[in-house]
Amino acid sequence: MHDDPVNTRRLEVAIGAAVAEVVLQIVVLTARGALGVAPLRIVFLAAKLPFCYYALRRRPGAFLAVWLWEAAALVAVGSVQGAVLWRSLTAVFACTVMVLLGRAVSAFPPVEWKTR
């Protein structure tokens, strides 16, 4: 079932959306001058990219990390002050990626416990 092309495509779309979110945020932060003020924010965002790569290679730990990253982004957006439009877009993007990742979970092989 995990070799189904539909499931594989769902995973590709979900991870593509997660990568697009990171790239868009880095571009916006760099354009707004955050590179000089808060470069660690950009580094923190870029740190998500290896997890996206390994999730695309069907590593369950990386998949979980990307999903938790999106959940943390959703919580962070709700707890900070700032432009409502930017926070709303980030929340919508995070929710979209989380839903897409949830739909793509069937692309991973089932867990099989080894008996002793």
C-alpha positions in Angstrom: 0.0 0.0 0.0 2.9 2.4 0.7 4.1 2.0 -2.9 0.9 3.4 -4.2 1.6 6.4 -6.6 -1.3 8.4 -5.0 0.3 8.1 -1.6 3.7 9.0 -2.9 2.3 12.0 -4.7 0.5 13.1 -1.5 3.9 12.9 0.4 5.6 14.9 -2.3 3.0 17.7 -2.2 3.1 17.8 1.6 6.8 18.1 1.8 6.9 20.5 -1.2 4.5 22.8 0.7 6.6 22.6 3.8 9.7 23.5 1.8 7.8 26.4 0.1 6.8 27.7 3.5 10.4 27.8 4.7 11.7 29.4 1.5 8.9 32.0 1.6 9.5 32.9 5.2 13.3 33.2 4.7 12.8 35.4 1.6 10.4 37.7 3.5 12.6 37.9 6.6 15.6 38.7 4.5 13.7 41.3 2.5 12.6 42.9 5.7 16.2 43.1 7.0 16.1 40.4 9.6 19.4 39.0 8.4 21.2 41.7 10.4 18.9 41.8 13.3 17.9 38.2 13.9 20.0 35.8 11.8 19.2 32.9 14.1 15.6 33.0 13.0 16.7 32.4 9.5 19.1 29.6 10.6 16.3 28.0 12.6 13.9 28.1 9.7 16.6 26.6 7.4 17.2 23.8 9.9 13.8 22.4 8.8 15.0 21.6 5.3 17.0 18.4 6.1 14.0 17.0 7.9 11.9 17.7 4.8 14.5 15.9 2.7 14.5 12.8 4.9 10.7 12.8 5.2 10.6 12.7 1.5 12.9 9.6 1.6 10.3 8.1 3.9 12.1 8.3 7.2 9.4 8.2 9.9 11.4 10.3 12.4 11.8 13.1 10.0 8.2 12.9 9.0 7.2 13.3 12.7 9.7 16.2 13.1 8.2 18.1 10.2 4.7 17.6 11.5 5.7 18.7 15.0 7.5 21.7 13.5 4.3 22.7 11.8 2.4 22.3 15.1 4.9 24.4 16.9 4.6 27.1 14.2 0.9 27.1 14.7 1.3 27.6 18.4 3.9 30.2 18.0 1.8 32.2 15.5 -1.0 32.3 18.1 1.2 33.5 20.9 3.2 36.4 19.3 2.2 39.9 18.5 2.6 41.3 15.0 0.9 41.9 11.7 -2.4 40.0 11.6 -2.1 39.2 7.8 1.4 37.7 8.2 0.3 35.6 11.2 -2.9 34.5 9.4 -0.9 33.4 6.3 1.6 31.5 8.4 -1.2 29.8 10.4 -3.0 28.8 7.2 0.2 27.5 5.6 1.0 25.5 8.8 -2.5 24.0 8.9 -2.4 23.1 5.3 1.0 21.3 5.6 -0.2 19.4 8.7 -3.4 18.2 6.8 -1.3 17.2 3.8 1.1 15.4 6.0 -1.7 13.6 7.7 -3.1 12.5 4.4 0.4 11.3 3.3 1.1 9.1 6.3 -0.1 6.1 4.3 3.0 6.5 2.1 5.1 5.0 4.8 5.6 1.3 5.3 3.6 -0.3 8.1 5.4 -0.9 11.4 6.2 -4.5 12.1 7.3 -5.5 15.5 9.9 -8.2 15.7 9.1 -11.2 17.9 11.7 -12.7 20.2 
